[in-house]
Amino acid sequence: MTIIAICYNHEQFIEECLQSIINQTYKNIELIIVDDFSVDKSREIMLIFSQKNIGINCIFNKYNVGNCRSFNQALKIAKGKYIIDLSTDDVLKPNKIEEQVKKFEESEDIGIVFSDAEYIDEYSNWLGIFYKKNQRIPEGNIYEEILKKSFIMPSSMMIRKSILDKLGGYDENLSYEDFDFWVRSSRRYDYAYVPQILVQQRILNGSHSTKFTQKHNILTPSTVQVCEKALLLNETESENQALIIRLKVVLRQCVFTENYNSGKQVLLLLNKLKGNSWDTRFFQLLNATKIPLNCLYLKYIAFRKHIRFK
């Protein structure tokens, strides 16, 4: 199996991440580390680590190309049957690979295996658990569920490499990969859940997940592009209704992050799906009037985060 570890300015965390790979109970691992033109000491740490641990393949980008392209570079040379896409600020539990490979071996129909996860802060202090107690976790054909709502921790996944090859890797036209991969892969392949905490996701102020709430962020337009793809993939009215649920959430996100052009695209999709309702019309008005709401939105997000992790 192959771990593709993507690094960008993770000097504070990369050693802990890489050591968690070395500490795996499953030992037949190919490790490819891609540095996406870090400007801190990440590269030096990578080189020292690779010298101490023979067989690590390091790729150093000559300029910043983003996660999707960085991952695809490594995927082209990966030899493993299974792939983990890992950010070098996250940490694997020692039994992650062993448990997920075991799950794959239960059935050839399984394309992706995911698990529960826990949150840690910049000092590796425990913050909380990803899934709520007694939460229902969809498995098997999750296409309709993933259209409605994202419910998978990306770093918890292990993917059959043959699937990534058939899908052509990640879409490099997008600014992030998770939602697009879930939609395209779940249309054709089954997902399986391991009910264990197998990864630690680090919560940082400048982390990828926080960028979704930023004013004029580049992630929201990519989300809209994936929704456009999903409309073409949909086969049933039930799937269209699931997409409407997602689009209403994305419309609110467009308004609160002041991505008004993306908001217009979402409204066009909702019109095609006949998904307009009173709440849609309210946010359509907010999108048209361009009332700046991002500052208030960020305060709300900060308050909610404080309540969740206090």
SEMIMAR-232366 format. One record per residue: residue number from 1; residue in one letter; x, z, y of N, C-alpha, C in turn. Coordinates in steps of 0.001 Angstrom, whole numbers. Atoms other than C-alpha are relative to their C-alpha. Example, Ala and Ser with C-alpha at 12.3 -4.5 7.8 and 13.67 -1.06 7.14 Angstrom:
2
- num|residu|n.x|n.z|n.y|ca.x|ca.z|ca.y|c.x|c.z|c.y
- 1|a|890|0|-1190|12300|7800|-4500|900|0|1200 .
- 2|s|-820|-60|-1190|13670|7140|-1060|-770|730|1090 .
end
This chain:
310
- num|residu|n.x|n.z|n.y|ca.x|ca.z|ca.y|c.x|c.z|c.y
- 1|m|848|0|-1182|0|0|0|888|0|1237 .
- 2|t|-762|151|-1244|1110|-659|3591|-657|771|1133 .
- 3|i|450|-623|-1242|817|1478|6702|589|-783|1162 .
- 4|i|-434|658|-1235|963|-442|9980|-208|1004|1125 .
- 5|a|53|-1035|-1036|1804|2098|12678|319|-625|1354 .
- 6|i|-156|601|-1326|1321|939|16275|381|1086|1004 .
- 7|c|-509|-990|-954|3296|2771|18958|21|-562|1419 .
- 8|y|-169|317|-1416|2990|2684|22726|144|1306|776 .
- 9|n|-307|-1209|-786|4665|5485|24703|-451|1284|-702 .
- 10|h|378|-1165|802|4241|8074|21957|1212|868|-345 .
- 11|e|-1221|-748|312|7658|9753|22184|-284|1450|-400 .
- 12|q|320|-1402|270|6012|13181|22073|-615|206|-1385 .
- 13|f|804|-156|1219|4028|12463|18898|498|-798|-1201 .
- 14|i|-313|959|1059|5661|9696|16856|707|634|-1190 .
- 15|e|-728|-614|1113|7969|11910|14811|-945|758|-935 .
- 16|e|980|-720|825|5079|14114|13624|-836|-979|-815 .
- 17|c|773|1030|700|3091|10995|12728|786|-580|-1169 .
- 18|l|-816|626|1042|5925|9380|10777|334|983|-1116 .
- 19|q|-282|-1008|1025|6761|12619|8990|-1212|214|-899 .
- 20|s|1217|-148|814|3127|12848|7849|-128|-1135|-1016 .
- 21|i|-24|1119|957|3632|9457|6179|997|289|-1116 .
- 22|i|-1022|-356|985|6826|10588|4449|-506|1089|-947 .
- 23|n|489|-1144|783|4984|13713|3231|-1184|-328|-909 .
- 24|q|1140|371|842|2262|11764|1396|268|282|-1478 .
- 25|t|-128|-224|1442|1634|12735|-2229|94|-1328|-752 .
- 26|y|-112|1364|538|1286|8995|-2936|1259|-611|606 .
- 27|k|-1328|368|-502|4789|7538|-2664|269|-1497|120 .
- 28|n|-273|1442|-30|4515|3761|-3141|-536|-600|1303 .
- 29|i|472|355|-1343|4236|3057|597|995|-930|690 .
- 30|e|-771|842|-921|5483|211|2770|-408|398|1418 .
- 31|l|278|-408|-1378|5790|1328|6400|550|-1033|975 .
- 32|i|-387|930|-1066|5822|-1182|9256|-390|641|1328 .
- 33|i|265|-600|-1308|6154|304|12745|164|-1073|1068 .
- 34|v|-52|967|-1098|5359|-1884|15759|22|763|1317 .
- 35|d|-31|-582|-1344|6485|-714|19187|-439|-1070|992 .
- 36|d|583|981|-919|4372|-2473|21806|585|159|1404 .
- 37|f|-749|-36|-1255|7034|-2400|24542|-171|1343|728 .
- 38|s|36|-1334|-608|7108|1363|25151|1074|119|1077 .
- 39|v|-968|-211|-1087|8858|2497|28326|558|1427|-35 .
- 40|d|-572|-1337|176|9635|6022|27076|1065|-72|-1103 .
- 41|k|-1054|-36|1016|11990|7065|24235|-521|-280|-1409 .
- 42|s|589|278|1314|9706|5928|21419|903|-877|-861 .
- 43|r|-839|932|765|12037|3096|20384|1205|710|-611 .
- 44|e|-1167|-718|497|15051|5379|20078|-367|898|-1177 .
- 45|i|460|-877|1083|13070|7820|17927|-304|-817|-1254 .
- 46|m|286|890|1126|11851|4940|15726|1281|-399|-725 .
- 47|l|-1261|446|596|15419|3715|15168|678|1123|-773 .
- 48|i|-610|-1151|685|16736|7166|14295|-745|296|-1295 .
- 49|f|825|-289|1174|13835|7717|11888|206|-1052|-1084 .
- 50|s|-175|1082|977|14312|4320|10216|1380|50|-656 .
- 51|q|-1343|-145|569|18035|5019|9722|48|1118|-1038 .
- 52|k|50|-1129|935|17229|8302|7979|-860|-314|-1219 .
- 53|n|943|320|1076|14484|6751|5836|66|-1494|-296 .
- 54|i|-253|1404|343|15503|3511|4138|-1307|-713|-364 .
- 55|g|1146|821|385|12949|713|3820|-1075|-120|1048 .
- 56|i|976|98|-1084|11092|1160|7097|272|-1262|812 .
- 57|n|-120|1249|-759|10443|-2119|8907|-460|245|1434 .
- 58|c|341|-209|-1411|10520|-1875|12720|-122|-1337|726 .
- 59|i|198|1177|-848|9132|-4540|15065|-42|479|1444 .
- 60|f|-40|-384|-1411|9961|-4274|18770|-492|-1170|853 .
- 61|n|538|1061|-851|7742|-6358|21040|815|-119|1284 .
- 62|k|-785|239|-1218|9539|-7952|24000|-830|201|1258 .
- 63|y|917|-351|-1086|6485|-7324|26165|-1268|555|-638 .
- 64|n|1201|-646|524|3174|-5488|25804|-1052|-1046|-351 .
- 65|v|964|1016|451|732|-7571|23740|-1331|604|-433 .
- 66|g|1246|-645|396|-1938|-4993|22848|-76|264|-1495 .
- 67|n|126|-443|1391|-3106|-3461|19577|-318|-1126|-976 .
- 68|c|454|1039|940|-4793|-6506|18037|1139|-927|-409 .
- 69|r|-1099|920|300|-1827|-8837|18306|1148|729|-695 .
- 70|s|-1063|-785|640|664|-6094|17392|-306|205|-1481 .
- 71|f|408|-208|1389|-1297|-5338|14225|133|-1289|-805 .
- 72|n|-47|1271|724|-1568|-9003|13249|1423|-433|-322 .
- 73|q|-1407|312|266|2205|-9438|13562|457|688|-1281 .
- 74|a|-409|-775|1173|2729|-6710|10994|-761|-433|-1249 .
- 75|l|827|411|1143|-138|-7892|8771|590|-1230|-695 .
- 76|k|-574|1232|557|1623|-11247|8288|1120|278|-998 .
- 77|i|-1123|-301|896|4568|-9554|6565|-314|1146|-968 .
- 78|a|374|-1133|858|2683|-6699|4852|-159|-448|-1449 .
- 79|k|32|336|1424|2980|-6663|1051|-981|861|-799 .
- 80|g|851|-930|734|602|-3833|122|-1371|-556|-345 .
- 81|k|1361|374|400|-2737|-4204|-1663|-1023|568|976 .
- 82|y|871|-671|-964|-4295|-1812|865|764|214|1305 .
- 83|i|-594|-128|-1334|-3702|-1377|4607|-609|1192|730 .
- 84|i|449|-1003|-965|-3904|1594|6966|508|-418|1371 .
- 85|d|-345|278|-1400|-3955|842|10699|71|1352|709 .
- 86|l|-216|-1354|-514|-2463|3945|12315|645|-27|1377 .
- 87|s|-646|-219|-1291|-1720|4929|15893|1011|1130|-167 .
- 88|t|-1064|-974|241|1529|6905|16115|-170|1309|767 .
- 89|d|294|-1342|-522|-108|9782|17977|-932|770|-936 .
- 90|d|862|-660|976|-2314|10581|14957|824|479|-1195 .
- 91|v|-721|-648|1102|-1380|12536|11822|-820|-117|-1284 .
- 92|l|668|101|1299|-2209|11908|8152|104|1312|-767 .
- 93|k|-57|-1112|940|-3122|14706|5775|793|-456|-1233 .
- 94|p|-896|394|1100|-713|14765|2767|-663|-786|-1128 .
- 95|n|690|649|1125|-3352|13568|262|-849|-1198|416 .
- 96|k|870|1084|-496|-4946|10830|2406|89|-1248|-879 .
- 97|i|-153|1264|723|-3510|7814|615|-420|160|-1458 .
- 98|e|349|-234|1402|-3857|9287|-2876|-1510|16|-206 .
- 99|e|1453|-119|145|-7540|10127|-2371|-704|-1332|251 .
- 100|q|682|1253|-334|-8438|6781|-826|314|-1103|-1004 .
- 101|v|-322|957|1059|-6583|4683|-3407|-848|301|-1233 .
- 102|k|836|-428|1125|-8423|6691|-6066|-1438|-514|175 .
- 103|k|1355|481|-285|-11721|5765|-4382|-100|-1507|-203 .
- 104|f|-9|1452|188|-10810|2069|-4311|-51|-364|-1479 .
- 105|e|-95|316|1423|-10087|2151|-8039|-1311|210|-745 .
- 106|e|1316|-185|620|-13703|3163|-8737|-764|-1315|-126 .
- 107|s|762|1256|15|-14986|-349|-7941|710|-1086|804 .
- 108|e|-563|1149|-713|-13699|-3789|-6969|-898|-440|1153 .
- 109|d|936|369|-1064|-16777|-4105|-4738|305|718|1315 .
- 110|i|-321|-761|-1208|-15357|-1564|-2277|1044|-748|819 .
- 111|g|-933|709|-878|-13710|-3256|693|735|911|957 .
- 112|i|-563|-934|-975|-13086|-346|3047|-369|1418|-421 .
- 113|v|237|-1416|275|-12718|3391|2417|283|782|1276 .
- 114|f|-217|-846|-1173|-13119|5947|5215|-287|1449|-358 .
- 115|s|129|-1423|303|-13189|9729|5449|-402|780|1242 .
- 116|d|173|-887|-1142|-13895|12696|7666|1356|194|677 .
- 117|a|-1230|-206|-769|-11337|13667|10305|-159|1243|857 .
- 118|e|64|-1106|-947|-10454|16469|12660|742|-380|1271 .
- 119|y|-624|251|-1291|-9491|16461|16327|1095|1025|261 .
- 120|i|-1059|-889|-457|-6225|17916|17638|364|-371|1433 .
- 121|d|-401|286|-1379|-4838|18207|21172|1455|-452|46 .
- 122|e|-1363|509|-146|-1463|17120|22552|1051|919|-616 .
- 123|y|-920|-960|615|130|20266|21093|-309|216|-1480 .
- 124|s|425|-51|1408|-1449|19692|17652|-880|1205|-318 .
- 125|n|969|-1074|211|-3898|22551|18150|-1333|-591|-461 .
- 126|w|1272|463|556|-7164|22185|16219|-1103|84|1045 .
- 127|l|1097|41|-969|-10171|21157|18339|-1380|-45|-651 .
- 128|g|1314|126|623|-12980|20299|15951|6|-1031|-1114 .
- 129|i|160|937|1113|-14303|18123|13121|-860|-1177|443 .
- 130|f|666|1233|-421|-15519|14532|13489|-1481|-3|-368 .
- 131|y|1398|30|432|-18712|14660|11413|-643|1380|131 .
- 132|k|749|-1250|-74|-21374|17286|11983|-361|472|-1407 .
- 133|k|375|-567|1289|-22332|19616|9152|-1319|-611|-480 .
- 134|n|1186|599|644|-24853|17986|6774|-393|-1353|601 .
- 135|q|288|1329|-549|-24627|14664|8676|-65|-1031|-1122 .
- 136|r|113|1075|993|-25791|11681|6628|1005|-1097|327 .
- 137|i|-1035|1014|-210|-22916|9225|6196|-382|-1259|-777 .
- 138|p|361|1238|699|-23976|5627|5392|1170|-547|-827 .
- 139|e|-1000|640|859|-22132|3873|2554|-571|-1310|-531 .
- 140|g|433|1269|572|-22288|541|759|-119|-1065|1069 .
- 141|n|252|993|-1046|-23826|-2157|2949|-381|739|1287 .
- 142|i|236|-785|-1224|-23487|-494|6372|-236|-894|1217 .
- 143|y|68|940|-1129|-23948|-3629|8506|-1039|419|1038 .
- 144|e|1070|-344|-939|-27264|-2612|10032|280|1334|701 .
- 145|e|-304|-1313|-575|-26124|988|10575|1091|-95|1064 .
- 146|i|-1113|101|-953|-22896|-21|12326|-414|-780|1239 .
- 147|l|543|662|-1188|-24870|-2331|14624|-646|1019|924 .
- 148|k|696|-1007|-810|-26935|636|15774|975|927|707 .
- 149|k|-867|-1052|-531|-24111|3102|16251|1327|42|-754 .
- 150|s|-1307|-183|631|-20389|3521|15594|71|1408|-572 .
- 151|f|-22|-1323|629|-19945|6361|13117|1241|216|-866 .
- 152|i|-1214|-96|815|-16497|5797|11553|1195|324|888 .
- 153|m|-1262|-260|-677|-13220|7338|12693|984|-1096|-419 .
- 154|p|-859|1130|370|-10937|4251|12826|1257|402|-772 .
- 155|s|-1243|-417|654|-7803|6158|11804|-229|528|-1412 .
- 156|s|299|-499|1351|-9588|7421|8673|-99|-1129|-1018 .
- 157|m|268|1126|898|-9939|3925|7203|1225|-435|-804 .
- 158|m|-952|786|778|-8032|2208|4426|-728|-1285|-373 .
- 159|i|649|1309|125|-8734|-1521|4082|683|-825|-1087 .
- 160|r|-571|923|978|-8272|-3944|1211|633|-1179|754 .
- 161|k|-719|1024|-769|-5647|-6411|2486|-632|-1384|-150 .
- 162|s|611|1317|220|-7410|-9409|946|-1144|-252|976 .
- 163|i|1096|131|-959|-10341|-8722|3285|544|-347|1379 .
- 164|l|-621|304|-1295|-8136|-8667|6382|512|-1434|33 .
- 165|d|-500|1382|63|-6562|-11935|5233|-1146|-1003|131 .
- 166|k|1153|908|-63|-9966|-13584|4738|-630|-28|1391 .
- 167|l|568|-81|-1351|-11127|-12390|8170|967|-521|1065 .
- 168|g|-987|471|-969|-7939|-13673|9809|571|1117|853 .
- 169|g|-502|-1148|-759|-6869|-10172|10878|-950|385|1116 .
- 170|y|796|-400|-1164|-8065|-8783|14184|-136|-1165|974 .
- 171|d|245|1024|-1017|-9522|-10972|16941|856|313|1228 .
- 172|e|-937|-251|-1095|-6713|-11230|19516|-587|-300|1373 .
- 173|n|669|238|-1284|-9161|-12334|22216|-678|1261|534 .
- 174|l|659|-1246|-386|-10557|-8793|22300|1031|1043|419 .
- 175|s|-908|-1048|-477|-9051|-5751|24012|69|1188|-952 .
- 176|y|-95|-1009|1053|-9782|-3495|21022|-640|-561|-1262 .
- 177|e|289|626|1281|-10410|-4056|17344|-1130|619|-821 .
- 178|d|817|-750|957|-12657|-1405|15763|-1394|-595|-229 .
- 179|f|1391|438|121|-16218|-2559|16479|-87|-1398|-595 .
- 180|d|0|1367|518|-15460|-6221|15825|317|-20|-1492 .
- 181|f|-347|-42|1423|-13794|-5426|12504|-1150|559|-823 .
- 182|w|1121|-593|739|-16686|-3208|11412|-1130|-1008|-190 .
- 183|v|1101|962|70|-19252|-5904|12216|336|-1133|-964 .
- 184|r|-349|1161|831|-17397|-8801|10588|213|378|-1465 .
- 185|s|-282|-390|1386|-16281|-6885|7498|-1245|512|-719 .
- 186|s|1179|-580|660|-19530|-5002|6809|-1076|-1040|-302 .
- 187|r|931|1081|319|-21462|-8274|6848|202|-476|-1437 .
- 188|r|-340|579|1302|-19673|-9181|3608|489|1009|-1043 .
- 189|y|-662|-917|933|-18074|-6077|2089|-558|1422|107 .
- 190|d|517|-1369|60|-19058|-2554|1019|1007|1014|545 .
- 191|y|-792|-1137|-488|-17802|655|2643|-259|1207|-904 .
- 192|a|136|-1216|812|-17158|3877|688|589|1186|757 .
- 193|y|-373|-1200|-756|-16843|7417|2044|617|1052|-912 .
- 194|v|-620|-1142|676|-14487|10182|895|-312|1246|833 .
- 195|p|437|-1157|-795|-16006|13537|2003|1080|1077|145 .
- 196|q|-1103|-924|-253|-12686|15124|2932|609|-317|1362 .
- 197|i|-744|233|-1243|-10717|15566|6161|1385|-507|-382 .
- 198|l|-1242|628|444|-7824|13156|5615|890|-463|1149 .
- 199|v|-814|426|-1146|-6558|12468|9140|-303|889|1196 .
- 200|q|178|-721|-1258|-6048|14215|12472|73|-997|1152 .
- 201|q|86|891|-1162|-7110|12271|15575|364|798|1245 .
- 202|r|-456|-735|-1176|-5297|13320|18731|-815|-400|1232 .
- 203|i|768|222|-1217|-7367|13695|21905|917|191|1202 .
- 204|l|-861|-29|-1183|-5384|12838|25041|-758|-566|1190 .
- 205|n|679|497|-1206|-6435|12174|28631|116|-1516|144 .
- 206|g|-185|1443|-149|-5011|8649|28521|-174|-769|-1284 .
- 207|s|134|651|1300|-5946|7838|24938|-1020|-1132|43 .
- 208|h|858|1190|73|-7788|4712|23858|-1477|342|175 .
- 209|s|1426|-343|-39|-11141|6466|23434|-477|359|1402 .
- 210|t|403|-393|-1356|-11130|7784|27022|-126|-1208|925 .
- 211|k|30|1183|-869|-10666|4274|28440|-1387|-640|69 .
- 212|f|1353|558|0|-14253|3351|27521|-826|496|1181 .
- 213|t|785|-577|-1096|-15525|5573|30337|564|-343|1376 .
- 214|q|-660|277|-1270|-13170|4258|33033|-707|-1123|764 .
- 215|k|585|1019|-877|-14403|2200|35970|656|-1359|-248 .
- 216|h|-455|1382|178|-14113|-1576|35425|927|-157|-1204 .
- 217|n|-892|90|1159|-12471|-1017|32020|-144|-1350|-699 .
- 218|i|-8|1305|680|-11561|-4059|29908|-581|83|-1410 .
- 219|l|535|-168|1348|-13034|-2615|26710|-1477|-383|-90 .
- 220|t|1442|288|10|-16708|-2956|27657|-302|-1496|-138 .
- 221|p|248|1431|215|-16568|-6775|28033|250|-434|-1443 .
- 222|s|-249|322|1405|-15070|-6922|24527|-1152|457|-887 .
- 223|t|1163|-484|748|-17960|-4833|23210|-1145|-1002|86 .
- 224|v|1065|992|-191|-20381|-7376|24676|289|-1253|-826 .
- 225|q|-373|1162|803|-18455|-10222|23005|-327|224|-1475 .
- 226|v|294|-303|1404|-18813|-8498|19635|-1507|-21|-248 .
- 227|c|1466|55|129|-22559|-8087|20211|-489|-1447|-68 .
- 228|e|346|1427|60|-22761|-11847|20837|310|-570|-1383 .
- 229|k|-343|419|1362|-20982|-12433|17519|-1037|511|-1001 .
- 230|a|950|-622|928|-23356|-10037|15772|-1334|-729|-10 .
- 231|l|1264|733|-76|-26390|-11953|17003|50|-1249|-877 .
- 232|l|-163|1190|841|-25031|-15045|15239|68|356|-1485 .
- 233|l|-118|-435|1393|-24367|-13050|12058|-1307|553|-566 .
- 234|n|1244|-634|453|-27801|-11410|11918|-868|-951|-816 .
- 235|e|827|798|904|-30142|-12593|9181|-1451|469|-56 .
- 236|t|1354|-553|115|-33213|-10355|9502|-460|584|1332 .
- 237|e|564|-622|-1197|-35534|-8955|12151|455|1452|116 .
- 238|s|-480|-1384|-3|-34439|-5466|11136|1400|95|598 .
- 239|e|-1356|26|-567|-30847|-6373|11993|-45|-280|1497 .
- 240|n|167|249|-1438|-31984|-7755|15346|-426|1271|732 .
- 241|q|440|-1259|-610|-33730|-4455|16064|1160|993|100 .
- 242|a|-1189|-864|-30|-30518|-2606|15192|920|-401|1148 .
- 243|l|-839|490|-1094|-28613|-4804|17641|-603|359|1352 .
- 244|i|667|-406|-1249|-31199|-4068|20350|346|1450|341 .
- 245|i|-357|-1409|-219|-30501|-349|19899|1411|100|567 .
- 246|r|-1390|7|-489|-26768|-1012|20369|77|-542|1419 .
- 247|l|-78|643|-1317|-27295|-3295|23371|-509|903|1114 .
- 248|k|513|-922|-1025|-29323|-676|25222|1047|1051|359 .
- 249|v|-1097|-944|-258|-26415|1752|24849|1100|-687|804 .
- 250|v|-1049|747|-703|-23949|-913|25989|-409|-277|1441 .
- 251|l|480|231|-1364|-26123|-1700|29025|235|1233|866 .
- 252|r|-253|-1239|-744|-25945|1938|30096|1491|162|289 .
- 253|q|-1454|-91|-177|-22187|1849|29570|469|-946|1107 .
- 254|c|-344|966|-1050|-21943|-1256|31776|-322|559|1385 .
- 255|v|424|-570|-1284|-23850|492|34569|909|1149|401 .
- 256|f|-780|-1199|-328|-21893|3751|34356|1482|-294|222 .
- 257|t|-1403|371|-227|-18505|1990|34241|127|-1121|1037 .
- 258|e|55|1001|-1067|-19572|-501|36931|536|-1365|-445 .
- 259|n|-279|1332|547|-19008|-3519|34673|-1276|-845|111 .
- 260|y|1307|607|-271|-21913|-5359|36283|-159|-1393|-614 .
- 261|n|98|1328|623|-21100|-8869|35008|-274|119|-1498 .
- 262|s|280|-249|1424|-21011|-7528|31466|-1441|451|-184 .
- 263|g|1395|-429|42|-24352|-5876|32210|-950|-1184|4 .
- 264|k|827|1212|-40|-25816|-9296|33049|-18|-694|-1360 .
- 265|q|-76|620|1322|-24586|-10648|29702|-844|764|-1020 .
- 266|v|801|-823|912|-26194|-7738|27861|-1487|-271|204 .
- 267|l|1409|265|-301|-29506|-8384|29615|-439|-1358|-537 .
- 268|l|311|1309|577|-29376|-12042|28544|-210|107|-1510 .
- 269|l|145|-198|1443|-28877|-10949|24932|-1301|722|-329 .
- 270|l|1253|-729|216|-31765|-8500|25186|-1213|-908|200 .
- 271|n|1089|968|-208|-33980|-11284|26553|-167|-902|-1218 .
- 272|k|52|844|1193|-33076|-13487|23579|-666|727|-1165 .
- 273|l|524|-802|1106|-33990|-10668|21227|-1367|610|302 .
- 274|k|1268|-579|-461|-37127|-9752|23206|59|1531|-85 .
- 275|g|-237|-1434|91|-35713|-6258|23537|-163|737|1310 .
- 276|n|215|-671|-1284|-36777|-5467|27088|-1067|1088|-128 .
- 277|s|964|-1102|-40|-38599|-2178|27691|169|712|1336 .
- 278|w|-61|-667|-1302|-39140|269|30560|1399|539|289 .
- 279|d|-1339|-536|-233|-35721|1885|30054|999|-1116|291 .
- 280|t|-855|1154|-280|-34058|-1537|29977|-178|-453|1436 .
- 281|r|272|456|-1370|-35748|-2501|33238|583|964|1029 .
- 282|f|-591|-988|-906|-34560|746|34858|1498|-256|161 .
- 283|f|-1441|248|-79|-30920|37|33980|301|-1404|521 .
- 284|q|-139|1324|-611|-31415|-3620|34921|6|129|1516 .
- 285|l|52|-246|-1443|-32317|-2383|38406|1300|641|489 .
- 286|l|-1263|-648|-375|-29257|-108|38536|1156|-996|-36 .
- 287|n|-1063|1007|112|-27055|-2984|37390|-63|-991|1157 .
- 288|a|176|968|-1092|-28509|-5322|40037|379|590|1353 .
- 289|t|-278|-636|-1298|-28186|-2823|42900|1447|475|115 .
- 290|k|-1428|-366|31|-24611|-1917|41841|285|1346|671 .
- 291|i|-229|-1356|-506|-24941|1745|42715|1210|591|-728 .
- 292|p|-1214|-523|656|-21483|3300|42052|-256|1349|-677 .
- 293|l|332|-1207|760|-22081|5847|39291|1159|528|-841 .
- 294|n|-1071|-377|914|-18707|6066|37552|544|1400|249 .
- 295|c|-530|-1328|-327|-17538|9179|39380|-868|1099|-623 .
- 296|l|922|-968|597|-20642|11120|38316|60|-47|-1526 .
- 297|y|-71|190|1446|-20382|9684|34812|1220|708|-586 .
- 298|l|-1224|-640|479|-16787|10893|34407|-122|1524|17 .
- 299|k|216|-1452|-62|-17803|14394|35496|-889|464|-1152 .
- 300|y|889|-324|1119|-20596|14373|32919|765|-24|-1322 .
- 301|i|-797|115|1225|-18183|13213|30182|948|1186|-135 .
- 302|a|-923|-1140|23|-15674|15928|31133|-730|1289|-374 .
- 303|f|800|-1193|312|-18418|18579|30980|-386|16|-1476 .
- 304|r|403|88|1407|-19636|17365|27587|1181|258|-940 .
- 305|k|-1218|-221|788|-16068|17329|26246|366|1480|-17 .
- 306|h|-310|-1429|-104|-15543|20883|27493|-916|820|-907 .
- 307|i|968|-710|838|-18700|22068|25725|313|-203|-1482 .
- 308|r|-243|307|1415|-17763|20324|22462|1248|684|-540 .
- 309|f|-1284|-482|502|-14160|21520|22240|396|1385|501 .
- 310|k|-372|-1323|-514|-14321|24915|23919|158|1021|-1141 .
end
